[in-house]
Amino acid sequence: MAVTLAFVLVFVSTDAYSQCAMCRATVESNVGSGSDASGNEVGSGLNAGILYLMVIPYLLIGTVGFLWYKSNQKKAKKA
């Protein structure tokens, strides 16, 4: 079962790009032309969004791991 799942995950994948075409074009035109502070807000907002999307999975996995650890500690104390 695990080998089949690993095979599927490795060979059935798609290419992932860091930004959609419209986001990339907007950031390149605003930041690349050296526009004023409003152009910098777009770039910094996009970077903040990327960081937000990057952190959430780690927080979720960490929370589940911590709760699992605490649950196992309680079971070990009872035994």
All heavy atoms as a GROMACS GRO file, in nm:
protein
  582
    1MET      N    1   0.082  -0.119   0.000
    1MET     CA    2   0.000   0.000   0.000
    1MET      C    3   0.087   0.126   0.000
    1MET      O    4   0.062   0.217  -0.076
    1MET     CB    5  -0.092  -0.005   0.122
    1MET     CG    6  -0.173   0.119   0.140
    1MET     SD    7  -0.302   0.127   0.017
    1MET     CE    8  -0.392   0.262   0.076
    2ALA      N    9   0.186   0.131   0.087
    2ALA     CA   10   0.272   0.250   0.097
    2ALA      C   11   0.355   0.268  -0.029
    2ALA      O   12   0.378   0.381  -0.073
    2ALA     CB   13   0.362   0.239   0.219
    3VAL      N   14   0.400   0.157  -0.089
    3VAL     CA   15   0.480   0.166  -0.210
    3VAL      C   16   0.394   0.221  -0.324
    3VAL      O   17   0.439   0.305  -0.402
    3VAL     CB   18   0.538   0.028  -0.247
    3VAL    CG1   19   0.608   0.032  -0.380
    3VAL    CG2   20   0.632  -0.020  -0.138
    4THR      N   21   0.270   0.177  -0.333
    4THR     CA   22   0.179   0.226  -0.436
    4THR      C   23   0.154   0.375  -0.418
    4THR      O   24   0.157   0.452  -0.515
    4THR     CB   25   0.046   0.149  -0.432
    4THR    OG1   26   0.073   0.010  -0.444
    4THR    CG2   27  -0.046   0.194  -0.542
    5LEU      N   28   0.131   0.416  -0.296
    5LEU     CA   29   0.108   0.558  -0.269
    5LEU      C   30   0.230   0.641  -0.303
    5LEU      O   31   0.219   0.748  -0.364
    5LEU     CB   32   0.069   0.578  -0.122
    5LEU     CG   33   0.042   0.722  -0.080
    5LEU    CD1   34  -0.077   0.777  -0.156
    5LEU    CD2   35   0.019   0.728   0.069
    6ALA      N   36   0.348   0.593  -0.268
    6ALA     CA   37   0.471   0.664  -0.300
    6ALA      C   38   0.490   0.674  -0.451
    6ALA      O   39   0.529   0.778  -0.504
    6ALA     CB   40   0.591   0.596  -0.236
    7PHE      N   41   0.460   0.566  -0.522
    7PHE     CA   42   0.471   0.565  -0.668
    7PHE      C   43   0.378   0.669  -0.729
    7PHE      O   44   0.417   0.745  -0.818
    7PHE     CB   45   0.439   0.425  -0.721
    7PHE     CG   46   0.445   0.416  -0.871
    7PHE    CD1   47   0.567   0.406  -0.935
    7PHE    CD2   48   0.329   0.417  -0.947
    7PHE    CE1   49   0.574   0.398  -1.072
    7PHE    CE2   50   0.334   0.409  -1.084
    7PHE     CZ   51   0.457   0.399  -1.147
    8VAL      N   52   0.256   0.673  -0.681
    8VAL     CA   53   0.158   0.767  -0.734
    8VAL      C   54   0.201   0.911  -0.706
    8VAL      O   55   0.193   0.998  -0.793
    8VAL     CB   56   0.017   0.739  -0.677
    8VAL    CG1   57  -0.079   0.852  -0.708
    8VAL    CG2   58  -0.036   0.606  -0.731
    9LEU      N   59   0.247   0.938  -0.586
    9LEU     CA   60   0.288   1.074  -0.551
    9LEU      C   61   0.411   1.121  -0.626
    9LEU      O   62   0.424   1.239  -0.657
    9LEU     CB   63   0.311   1.085  -0.400
    9LEU     CG   64   0.187   1.075  -0.313
    9LEU    CD1   65   0.226   1.077  -0.166
    9LEU    CD2   66   0.089   1.185  -0.344
   10VAL      N   67   0.500   1.029  -0.660
   10VAL     CA   68   0.622   1.067  -0.730
   10VAL      C   69   0.597   1.088  -0.878
   10VAL      O   70   0.642   1.185  -0.938
   10VAL     CB   71   0.732   0.960  -0.708
   10VAL    CG1   72   0.850   0.983  -0.803
   10VAL    CG2   73   0.780   0.964  -0.565
   11PHE      N   74   0.520   0.999  -0.940
   11PHE     CA   75   0.507   1.003  -1.084
   11PHE      C   76   0.383   1.074  -1.136
   11PHE      O   77   0.373   1.103  -1.254
   11PHE     CB   78   0.512   0.861  -1.141
   11PHE     CG   79   0.649   0.799  -1.125
   11PHE    CD1   80   0.670   0.700  -1.033
   11PHE    CD2   81   0.755   0.844  -1.201
   11PHE    CE1   82   0.795   0.644  -1.017
   11PHE    CE2   83   0.881   0.789  -1.186
   11PHE     CZ   84   0.901   0.688  -1.094
   12VAL      N   85   0.288   1.103  -1.049
   12VAL     CA   86   0.169   1.174  -1.092
   12VAL      C   87   0.171   1.312  -1.027
   12VAL      O   88   0.099   1.340  -0.933
   12VAL     CB   89   0.041   1.096  -1.054
   12VAL    CG1   90  -0.081   1.169  -1.104
   12VAL    CG2   91   0.046   0.956  -1.107
   13SER      N   92   0.259   1.394  -1.077
   13SER     CA   93   0.270   1.529  -1.022
   13SER      C   94   0.258   1.630  -1.135
   13SER      O   95   0.270   1.597  -1.252
   13SER     CB   96   0.403   1.545  -0.949
   13SER     OG   97   0.508   1.532  -1.041
   14THR      N   98   0.235   1.752  -1.098
   14THR     CA   99   0.225   1.859  -1.197
   14THR      C  100   0.332   1.963  -1.166
   14THR      O  101   0.383   1.972  -1.054
   14THR     CB  102   0.087   1.926  -1.192
   14THR    OG1  103   0.066   1.980  -1.062
   14THR    CG2  104  -0.022   1.826  -1.224
   15ASP      N  105   0.362   2.043  -1.265
   15ASP     CA  106   0.456   2.152  -1.244
   15ASP      C  107   0.389   2.261  -1.162
   15ASP      O  108   0.274   2.294  -1.182
   15ASP     CB  109   0.501   2.211  -1.377
   15ASP     CG  110   0.587   2.113  -1.455
   15ASP    OD1  111   0.652   2.029  -1.392
   15ASP    OD2  112   0.588   2.123  -1.579
   16ALA      N  113   0.463   2.314  -1.067
   16ALA     CA  114   0.410   2.421  -0.984
   16ALA      C  115   0.494   2.546  -1.006
   16ALA      O  116   0.616   2.540  -1.015
   16ALA     CB  117   0.415   2.381  -0.837
   17TYR      N  118   0.428   2.656  -1.020
   17TYR     CA  119   0.494   2.784  -1.039
   17TYR      C  120   0.474   2.868  -0.915
   17TYR      O  121   0.375   2.856  -0.844
   17TYR     CB  122   0.440   2.855  -1.162
   17TYR     CG  123   0.462   2.775  -1.288
   17TYR    CD1  124   0.361   2.702  -1.344
   17TYR    CD2  125   0.588   2.771  -1.347
   17TYR    CE1  126   0.383   2.627  -1.458
   17TYR    CE2  127   0.611   2.696  -1.460
   17TYR     CZ  128   0.508   2.624  -1.516
   17TYR     OH  129   0.530   2.550  -1.627
   18SER      N  130   0.570   2.958  -0.890
   18SER     CA  131   0.565   3.034  -0.766
   18SER      C  132   0.455   3.139  -0.765
   18SER      O  133   0.407   3.176  -0.660
   18SER     CB  134   0.700   3.100  -0.741
   18SER     OG  135   0.730   3.189  -0.846
   19GLN      N  136   0.416   3.188  -0.880
   19GLN     CA  137   0.314   3.292  -0.887
   19GLN      C  138   0.230   3.271  -1.011
   19GLN      O  139   0.277   3.215  -1.110
   19GLN     CB  140   0.378   3.430  -0.894
   19GLN     CG  141   0.462   3.466  -0.776
   19GLN     CD  142   0.539   3.594  -0.801
   19GLN    OE1  143   0.544   3.644  -0.912
   19GLN    NE2  144   0.602   3.645  -0.698
   20CYS      N  145   0.108   3.319  -1.005
   20CYS     CA  146   0.026   3.317  -1.126
   20CYS      C  147   0.079   3.423  -1.222
   20CYS      O  148   0.153   3.513  -1.184
   20CYS     CB  149  -0.121   3.340  -1.093
   20CYS     SG  150  -0.159   3.506  -1.038
   21ALA      N  151   0.040   3.415  -1.348
   21ALA     CA  152   0.093   3.507  -1.449
   21ALA      C  153   0.055   3.652  -1.420
   21ALA      O  154   0.137   3.743  -1.440
   21ALA     CB  155   0.042   3.465  -1.586
   22MET      N  156  -0.066   3.676  -1.374
   22MET     CA  157  -0.110   3.813  -1.348
   22MET      C  158  -0.035   3.872  -1.228
   22MET      O  159   0.005   3.989  -1.232
   22MET     CB  160  -0.260   3.818  -1.324
   22MET     CG  161  -0.342   3.784  -1.447
   22MET     SD  162  -0.307   3.893  -1.586
   22MET     CE  163  -0.371   4.046  -1.524
   23CYS      N  164  -0.016   3.795  -1.124
   23CYS     CA  165   0.057   3.845  -1.007
   23CYS      C  166   0.200   3.878  -1.045
   23CYS      O  167   0.254   3.982  -1.006
   23CYS     CB  168   0.057   3.742  -0.895
   23CYS     SG  169  -0.107   3.706  -0.830
   24ARG      N  170   0.262   3.790  -1.120
   24ARG     CA  171   0.401   3.812  -1.160
   24ARG      C  172   0.413   3.937  -1.248
   24ARG      O  173   0.503   4.019  -1.230
   24ARG     CB  174   0.453   3.691  -1.234
   24ARG     CG  175   0.597   3.703  -1.272
   24ARG     CD  176   0.649   3.578  -1.335
   24ARG     NE  177   0.785   3.600  -1.379
   24ARG     CZ  178   0.874   3.506  -1.392
   24ARG    NH1  179   0.841   3.383  -1.366
   24ARG    NH2  180   0.994   3.533  -1.433
   25ALA      N  181   0.322   3.953  -1.342
   25ALA     CA  182   0.327   4.070  -1.429
   25ALA      C  183   0.307   4.199  -1.351
   25ALA      O  184   0.375   4.300  -1.376
   25ALA     CB  185   0.221   4.058  -1.538
   26THR      N  186   0.217   4.197  -1.255
   26THR     CA  187   0.192   4.317  -1.174
   26THR      C  188   0.314   4.353  -1.091
   26THR      O  189   0.355   4.470  -1.086
   26THR     CB  190   0.072   4.293  -1.081
   26THR    OG1  191  -0.042   4.262  -1.160
   26THR    CG2  192   0.044   4.414  -0.996
   27VAL      N  193   0.373   4.256  -1.027
   27VAL     CA  194   0.490   4.283  -0.943
   27VAL      C  195   0.608   4.330  -1.028
   27VAL      O  196   0.677   4.425  -0.993
   27VAL     CB  197   0.527   4.159  -0.859
   27VAL    CG1  198   0.659   4.178  -0.790
   27VAL    CG2  199   0.418   4.131  -0.758
   28GLU      N  200   0.629   4.263  -1.142
   28GLU     CA  201   0.741   4.304  -1.227
   28GLU      C  202   0.723   4.445  -1.281
   28GLU      O  203   0.819   4.520  -1.289
   28GLU     CB  204   0.757   4.205  -1.342
   28GLU     CG  205   0.820   4.074  -1.301
   28GLU     CD  206   0.831   3.975  -1.416
   28GLU    OE1  207   0.777   4.004  -1.525
   28GLU    OE2  208   0.894   3.871  -1.396
   29SER      N  209   0.601   4.481  -1.318
   29SER     CA  210   0.580   4.615  -1.372
   29SER      C  211   0.591   4.722  -1.265
   29SER      O  212   0.642   4.830  -1.290
   29SER     CB  213   0.445   4.624  -1.443
   29SER     OG  214   0.340   4.616  -1.349
   30ASN      N  215   0.543   4.695  -1.145
   30ASN     CA  216   0.548   4.795  -1.037
   30ASN      C  217   0.686   4.809  -0.978
   30ASN      O  218   0.736   4.919  -0.961
   30ASN     CB  219   0.449   4.761  -0.927
   30ASN     CG  220   0.306   4.787  -0.967
   30ASN    OD1  221   0.280   4.864  -1.057
   30ASN    ND2  222   0.214   4.720  -0.901
   31VAL      N  223   0.747   4.698  -0.945
   31VAL     CA  224   0.877   4.704  -0.878
   31VAL      C  225   0.988   4.727  -0.980
   31VAL      O  226   1.082   4.801  -0.954
   31VAL     CB  227   0.901   4.574  -0.798
   31VAL    CG1  228   1.039   4.573  -0.735
   31VAL    CG2  229   0.795   4.560  -0.689
   32GLY      N  230   0.976   4.667  -1.098
   32GLY     CA  231   1.080   4.679  -1.199
   32GLY      C  232   1.093   4.820  -1.254
   32GLY      O  233   1.202   4.863  -1.292
   33SER      N  234   0.985   4.896  -1.258
   33SER     CA  235   0.990   5.032  -1.311
   33SER      C  236   1.032   5.134  -1.205
   33SER      O  237   1.044   5.251  -1.234
   33SER     CB  238   0.854   5.072  -1.369
   33SER     OG  239   0.758   5.076  -1.266
   34GLY      N  240   1.054   5.088  -1.084
   34GLY     CA  241   1.094   5.178  -0.978
   34GLY      C  242   0.985   5.272  -0.937
   34GLY      O  243   1.010   5.388  -0.908
   35SER      N  244   0.861   5.221  -0.933
   35SER     CA  245   0.749   5.308  -0.898
   35SER      C  246   0.753   5.346  -0.752
   35SER      O  247   0.836   5.298  -0.675
   35SER     CB  248   0.616   5.239  -0.932
   35SER     OG  249   0.601   5.124  -0.855
   36ASP      N  250   0.659   5.432  -0.714
   36ASP     CA  251   0.659   5.486  -0.578
   36ASP      C  252   0.616   5.383  -0.475
   36ASP      O  253   0.613   5.264  -0.500
   36ASP     CB  254   0.569   5.609  -0.572
   36ASP     CG  255   0.426   5.576  -0.611
   36ASP    OD1  256   0.402   5.465  -0.660
   36ASP    OD2  257   0.338   5.663  -0.594
   37ALA      N  258   0.579   5.430  -0.357
   37ALA     CA  259   0.547   5.341  -0.244
   37ALA      C  260   0.428   5.250  -0.274
   37ALA      O  261   0.421   5.140  -0.222
   37ALA     CB  262   0.518   5.424  -0.120
   38SER      N  263   0.334   5.293  -0.358
   38SER     CA  264   0.219   5.206  -0.387
   38SER      C  265   0.263   5.080  -0.461
   38SER      O  266   0.207   4.975  -0.443
   38SER     CB  267   0.115   5.282  -0.468
   38SER     OG  268   0.166   5.315  -0.596
   39GLY      N  269   0.368   5.091  -0.544
   39GLY     CA  270   0.421   4.973  -0.611
   39GLY      C  271   0.488   4.879  -0.515
   39GLY      O  272   0.483   4.757  -0.530
   40ASN      N  273   0.553   4.934  -0.414
   40ASN     CA  274   0.619   4.851  -0.314
   40ASN      C  275   0.518   4.779  -0.226
   40ASN      O  276   0.547   4.674  -0.173
   40ASN     CB  277   0.714   4.934  -0.229
   40ASN     CG  278   0.831   4.985  -0.310
   40ASN    OD1  279   0.870   4.925  -0.410
   40ASN    ND2  280   0.887   5.096  -0.268
   41GLU      N  281   0.400   4.836  -0.210
   41GLU     CA  282   0.296   4.770  -0.130
   41GLU      C  283   0.251   4.641  -0.196
   41GLU      O  284   0.223   4.544  -0.129
   41GLU     CB  285   0.177   4.863  -0.110
   41GLU     CG  286   0.205   4.978  -0.016
   41GLU     CD  287   0.088   5.073  -0.004
   41GLU    OE1  288  -0.021   5.040  -0.054
   41GLU    OE2  289   0.106   5.181   0.053
   42VAL      N  290   0.246   4.640  -0.328
   42VAL     CA  291   0.205   4.520  -0.400
   42VAL      C  292   0.307   4.409  -0.378
   42VAL      O  293   0.272   4.296  -0.346
   42VAL     CB  294   0.187   4.549  -0.551
   42VAL    CG1  295   0.162   4.421  -0.628
   42VAL    CG2  296   0.075   4.646  -0.573
   43GLY      N  297   0.434   4.443  -0.393
   43GLY     CA  298   0.539   4.342  -0.374
   43GLY      C  299   0.547   4.291  -0.232
   43GLY      O  300   0.559   4.171  -0.208
   44SER      N  301   0.538   4.381  -0.135
   44SER     CA  302   0.544   4.338   0.004
   44SER      C  303   0.419   4.261   0.044
   44SER      O  304   0.426   4.167   0.122
   44SER     CB  305   0.565   4.457   0.097
   44SER     OG  306   0.454   4.544   0.092
   45GLY      N  307   0.304   4.299  -0.012
   45GLY     CA  308   0.182   4.224   0.016
   45GLY      C  309   0.189   4.084  -0.041
   45GLY      O  310   0.145   3.987   0.022
   46LEU      N  311   0.245   4.071  -0.160
   46LEU     CA  312   0.260   3.939  -0.221
   46LEU      C  313   0.356   3.854  -0.139
   46LEU      O  314   0.332   3.735  -0.115
   46LEU     CB  315   0.310   3.953  -0.365
   46LEU     CG  316   0.323   3.825  -0.444
   46LEU    CD1  317   0.187   3.757  -0.458
   46LEU    CD2  318   0.382   3.853  -0.580
   47ASN      N  319   0.466   3.913  -0.093
   47ASN     CA  320   0.561   3.839  -0.010
   47ASN      C  321   0.498   3.796   0.122
   47ASN      O  322   0.521   3.684   0.169
   47ASN     CB  323   0.685   3.922   0.016
   47ASN     CG  324   0.774   3.933  -0.106
   47ASN    OD1  325   0.765   3.849  -0.196
   47ASN    ND2  326   0.855   4.035  -0.110
   48ALA      N  327   0.418   3.882   0.182
   48ALA     CA  328   0.351   3.846   0.307
   48ALA      C  329   0.253   3.732   0.284
   48ALA      O  330   0.241   3.641   0.366
   48ALA     CB  331   0.278   3.967   0.365
   49GLY      N  332   0.183   3.734   0.172
   49GLY     CA  333   0.090   3.626   0.139
   49GLY      C  334   0.162   3.494   0.120
   49GLY      O  335   0.114   3.388   0.163
   50ILE      N  336   0.277   3.498   0.055
   50ILE     CA  337   0.355   3.375   0.035
   50ILE      C  338   0.403   3.320   0.169
   50ILE      O  339   0.396   3.200   0.194
   50ILE     CB  340   0.474   3.403  -0.060
   50ILE    CG1  341   0.423   3.427  -0.201
   50ILE    CG2  342   0.574   3.288  -0.058
   50ILE    CD1  343   0.528   3.478  -0.297
   51LEU      N  344   0.450   3.408   0.257
   51LEU     CA  345   0.494   3.362   0.389
   51LEU      C  346   0.379   3.304   0.470
   51LEU      O  347   0.393   3.203   0.538
   51LEU     CB  348   0.560   3.477   0.466
   51LEU     CG  349   0.694   3.523   0.412
   51LEU    CD1  350   0.742   3.644   0.489
   51LEU    CD2  351   0.795   3.411   0.419
   52TYR      N  352   0.262   3.367   0.460
   52TYR     CA  353   0.144   3.316   0.530
   52TYR      C  354   0.109   3.176   0.481
   52TYR      O  355   0.084   3.086   0.561
   52TYR     CB  356   0.028   3.413   0.508
   52TYR     CG  357  -0.104   3.365   0.562
   52TYR    CD1  358  -0.130   3.370   0.698
   52TYR    CD2  359  -0.202   3.315   0.478
   52TYR    CE1  360  -0.251   3.326   0.748
   52TYR    CE2  361  -0.323   3.272   0.528
   52TYR     CZ  362  -0.347   3.277   0.662
   52TYR     OH  363  -0.466   3.233   0.712
   53LEU      N  364   0.107   3.158   0.351
   53LEU     CA  365   0.073   3.027   0.296
   53LEU      C  366   0.179   2.923   0.328
   53LEU      O  367   0.149   2.805   0.337
   53LEU     CB  368   0.054   3.038   0.145
   53LEU     CG  369  -0.069   3.114   0.099
   53LEU    CD1  370  -0.068   3.132  -0.051
   53LEU    CD2  371  -0.196   3.043   0.143
   54MET      N  372   0.303   2.965   0.346
   54MET     CA  373   0.410   2.872   0.379
   54MET      C  374   0.404   2.827   0.525
   54MET      O  375   0.433   2.712   0.556
   54MET     CB  376   0.545   2.938   0.351
   54MET     CG  377   0.664   2.850   0.382
   54MET     SD  378   0.819   2.939   0.369
   54MET     CE  379   0.813   3.040   0.515
   55VAL      N  380   0.364   2.916   0.614
   55VAL     CA  381   0.368   2.888   0.758
   55VAL      C  382   0.251   2.801   0.804
   55VAL      O  383   0.267   2.716   0.892
   55VAL     CB  384   0.374   3.020   0.837
   55VAL    CG1  385   0.348   3.000   0.983
   55VAL    CG2  386   0.509   3.086   0.817
   56ILE      N  387   0.135   2.818   0.746
   56ILE     CA  388   0.014   2.750   0.793
   56ILE      C  389   0.028   2.597   0.797
   56ILE      O  390  -0.006   2.537   0.899
   56ILE     CB  391  -0.109   2.793   0.710
   56ILE    CG1  392  -0.138   2.941   0.733
   56ILE    CG2  393  -0.231   2.710   0.741
   56ILE    CD1  394  -0.169   2.978   0.876
   57PRO      N  395   0.079   2.530   0.694
   57PRO     CA  396   0.091   2.384   0.704
   57PRO      C  397   0.183   2.340   0.819
   57PRO      O  398   0.155   2.241   0.887
   57PRO     CB  399   0.148   2.341   0.570
   57PRO     CG  400   0.112   2.451   0.478
   57PRO     CD  401   0.110   2.576   0.559
   58TYR      N  402   0.291   2.413   0.840
   58TYR     CA  403   0.382   2.378   0.949
   58TYR      C  404   0.315   2.396   1.085
   58TYR      O  405   0.336   2.316   1.177
   58TYR     CB  406   0.511   2.459   0.941
   58TYR     CG  407   0.597   2.422   0.823
   58TYR    CD1  408   0.608   2.507   0.714
   58TYR    CD2  409   0.664   2.300   0.820
   58TYR    CE1  410   0.686   2.471   0.606
   58TYR    CE2  411   0.741   2.264   0.712
   58TYR     CZ  412   0.752   2.350   0.605
   58TYR     OH  413   0.829   2.315   0.498
   59LEU      N  414   0.236   2.500   1.100
   59LEU     CA  415   0.164   2.519   1.226
   59LEU      C  416   0.063   2.407   1.249
   59LEU      O  417   0.049   2.357   1.362
   59LEU     CB  418   0.093   2.655   1.226
   59LEU     CG  419   0.180   2.777   1.244
   59LEU    CD1  420   0.096   2.904   1.231
   59LEU    CD2  421   0.249   2.774   1.378
   60LEU      N  422  -0.008   2.368   1.146
   60LEU     CA  423  -0.106   2.261   1.160
   60LEU      C  424  -0.039   2.129   1.196
   60LEU      O  425  -0.084   2.058   1.287
   60LEU     CB  426  -0.189   2.246   1.033
   60LEU     CG  427  -0.284   2.361   1.001
   60LEU    CD1  428  -0.347   2.342   0.864
   60LEU    CD2  429  -0.390   2.374   1.107
   61ILE      N  430   0.067   2.095   1.126
   61ILE     CA  431   0.138   1.970   1.154
   61ILE      C  432   0.200   1.975   1.293
   61ILE      O  433   0.196   1.876   1.368
   61ILE     CB  434   0.244   1.943   1.046
   61ILE    CG1  435   0.175   1.908   0.915
   61ILE    CG2  436   0.339   1.832   1.087
   61ILE    CD1  437   0.266   1.901   0.796
   62GLY      N  438   0.255   2.089   1.331
   62GLY     CA  439   0.312   2.102   1.465
   62GLY      C  440   0.208   2.088   1.574
   62GLY      O  441   0.233   2.025   1.678
   63THR      N  442   0.090   2.145   1.554
   63THR     CA  443  -0.018   2.134   1.652
   63THR      C  444  -0.065   1.991   1.667
   63THR      O  445  -0.082   1.941   1.778
   63THR     CB  446  -0.136   2.225   1.612
   63THR    OG1  447  -0.090   2.359   1.602
   63THR    CG2  448  -0.248   2.217   1.713
   64VAL      N  449  -0.084   1.923   1.556
   64VAL     CA  450  -0.126   1.782   1.561
   64VAL      C  451  -0.018   1.697   1.629
   64VAL      O  452  -0.049   1.612   1.713
   64VAL     CB  453  -0.157   1.729   1.419
   64VAL    CG1  454  -0.174   1.579   1.419
   64VAL    CG2  455  -0.282   1.796   1.364
   65GLY      N  456   0.108   1.722   1.596
   65GLY     CA  457   0.217   1.648   1.660
   65GLY      C  458   0.223   1.673   1.809
   65GLY      O  459   0.245   1.580   1.887
   66PHE      N  460   0.204   1.796   1.851
   66PHE     CA  461   0.208   1.828   1.994
   66PHE      C  462   0.093   1.761   2.068
   66PHE      O  463   0.113   1.704   2.175
   66PHE     CB  464   0.202   1.980   2.013
   66PHE     CG  465   0.196   2.022   2.156
   66PHE    CD1  466   0.310   2.016   2.235
   66PHE    CD2  467   0.077   2.068   2.212
   66PHE    CE1  468   0.305   2.054   2.368
   66PHE    CE2  469   0.072   2.106   2.345
   66PHE     CZ  470   0.186   2.099   2.423
   67LEU      N  471  -0.027   1.766   2.010
   67LEU     CA  472  -0.142   1.702   2.074
   67LEU      C  473  -0.125   1.551   2.080
   67LEU      O  474  -0.163   1.487   2.179
   67LEU     CB  475  -0.271   1.739   2.001
   67LEU     CG  476  -0.312   1.886   2.010
   67LEU    CD1  477  -0.432   1.914   1.922
   67LEU    CD2  478  -0.339   1.926   2.154
   68TRP      N  479  -0.066   1.494   1.978
   68TRP     CA  480  -0.040   1.350   1.977
   68TRP      C  481   0.062   1.315   2.085
   68TRP      O  482   0.047   1.217   2.158
   68TRP     CB  483   0.009   1.308   1.839
   68TRP     CG  484   0.031   1.161   1.821
   68TRP    CD1  485  -0.030   1.059   1.886
   68TRP    CD2  486   0.119   1.100   1.729
   68TRP    NE1  487   0.014   0.939   1.841
   68TRP    CE2  488   0.106   0.961   1.743
   68TRP    CE3  489   0.208   1.149   1.635
   68TRP    CZ2  490   0.180   0.872   1.667
   68TRP    CZ3  491   0.280   1.059   1.559
   68TRP    CH2  492   0.266   0.922   1.576
   69TYR      N  493   0.167   1.396   2.099
   69TYR     CA  494   0.269   1.375   2.201
   69TYR      C  495   0.208   1.382   2.341
   69TYR      O  496   0.235   1.295   2.425
   69TYR     CB  497   0.380   1.479   2.185
   69TYR     CG  498   0.481   1.478   2.296
   69TYR    CD1  499   0.579   1.380   2.301
   69TYR    CD2  500   0.479   1.575   2.396
   69TYR    CE1  501   0.673   1.379   2.403
   69TYR    CE2  502   0.571   1.575   2.497
   69TYR     CZ  503   0.668   1.476   2.501
   69TYR     OH  504   0.759   1.475   2.603
   70LYS      N  505   0.127   1.484   2.366
   70LYS     CA  506   0.064   1.498   2.497
   70LYS      C  507  -0.029   1.380   2.526
   70LYS      O  508  -0.036   1.333   2.640
   70LYS     CB  509  -0.013   1.630   2.507
   70LYS     CG  510   0.076   1.752   2.502
   70LYS     CD  511   0.174   1.754   2.615
   70LYS     CE  512   0.117   1.829   2.731
   70LYS     NZ  513   0.207   1.842   2.844
   71SER      N  514  -0.101   1.334   2.425
   71SER     CA  515  -0.190   1.220   2.443
   71SER      C  516  -0.111   1.094   2.478
   71SER      O  517  -0.152   1.017   2.567
   71SER     CB  518  -0.271   1.196   2.314
   71SER     OG  519  -0.347   1.079   2.325
   72ASN      N  520   0.002   1.074   2.412
   72ASN     CA  521   0.085   0.958   2.443
   72ASN      C  522   0.147   0.968   2.582
   72ASN      O  523   0.166   0.866   2.649
   72ASN     CB  524   0.194   0.941   2.337
   72ASN     CG  525   0.140   0.883   2.209
   72ASN    OD1  526   0.036   0.820   2.207
   72ASN    ND2  527   0.212   0.907   2.100
   73GLN      N  528   0.179   1.089   2.624
   73GLN     CA  529   0.235   1.107   2.759
   73GLN      C  530   0.131   1.072   2.866
   73GLN      O  531   0.164   1.011   2.966
   73GLN     CB  532   0.283   1.251   2.777
   73GLN     CG  533   0.405   1.286   2.696
   73GLN     CD  534   0.526   1.204   2.740
   73GLN    OE1  535   0.549   1.182   2.858
   73GLN    NE2  536   0.604   1.160   2.642
   74LYS      N  537   0.006   1.110   2.845
   74LYS     CA  538  -0.100   1.076   2.940
   74LYS      C  539  -0.122   0.926   2.947
   74LYS      O  540  -0.143   0.870   3.054
   74LYS     CB  541  -0.230   1.146   2.902
   74LYS     CG  542  -0.229   1.294   2.929
   74LYS     CD  543  -0.362   1.357   2.891
   74LYS     CE  544  -0.360   1.507   2.913
   74LYS     NZ  545  -0.485   1.570   2.874
   75LYS      N  546  -0.119   0.859   2.831
   75LYS     CA  547  -0.136   0.714   2.827
   75LYS      C  548  -0.020   0.644   2.897
   75LYS      O  549  -0.038   0.542   2.965
   75LYS     CB  550  -0.148   0.664   2.684
   75LYS     CG  551  -0.279   0.702   2.620
   75LYS     CD  552  -0.284   0.651   2.476
   75LYS     CE  553  -0.411   0.697   2.408
   75LYS     NZ  554  -0.415   0.655   2.267
   76ALA      N  555   0.103   0.696   2.882
   76ALA     CA  556   0.219   0.636   2.945
   76ALA      C  557   0.213   0.651   3.097
   76ALA      O  558   0.257   0.562   3.170
   76ALA     CB  559   0.346   0.700   2.891
   77LYS      N  560   0.160   0.761   3.146
   77LYS     CA  561   0.148   0.781   3.292
   77LYS      C  562   0.045   0.687   3.352
   77LYS      O  563   0.059   0.642   3.465
   77LYS     CB  564   0.112   0.926   3.323
   77LYS     CG  565   0.226   1.022   3.302
   77LYS     CD  566   0.186   1.162   3.340
   77LYS     CE  567   0.302   1.258   3.318
   77LYS     NZ  568   0.268   1.395   3.353
   78LYS      N  569  -0.062   0.658   3.278
   78LYS     CA  570  -0.165   0.567   3.328
   78LYS      C  571  -0.116   0.423   3.334
   78LYS      O  572  -0.158   0.347   3.417
   78LYS     CB  573  -0.291   0.576   3.240
   78LYS     CG  574  -0.366   0.703   3.256
   78LYS     CD  575  -0.490   0.703   3.170
   78LYS     CE  576  -0.566   0.835   3.184
   78LYS     NZ  577  -0.686   0.836   3.099
   79ALA      N  578  -0.026   0.386   3.244
   79ALA     CA  579   0.021   0.247   3.237
   79ALA      C  580   0.127   0.216   3.337
   79ALA      O  581   0.173   0.279   3.417
   79ALA     CB  582   0.074   0.218   3.098
   0.00000   0.00000   0.00000
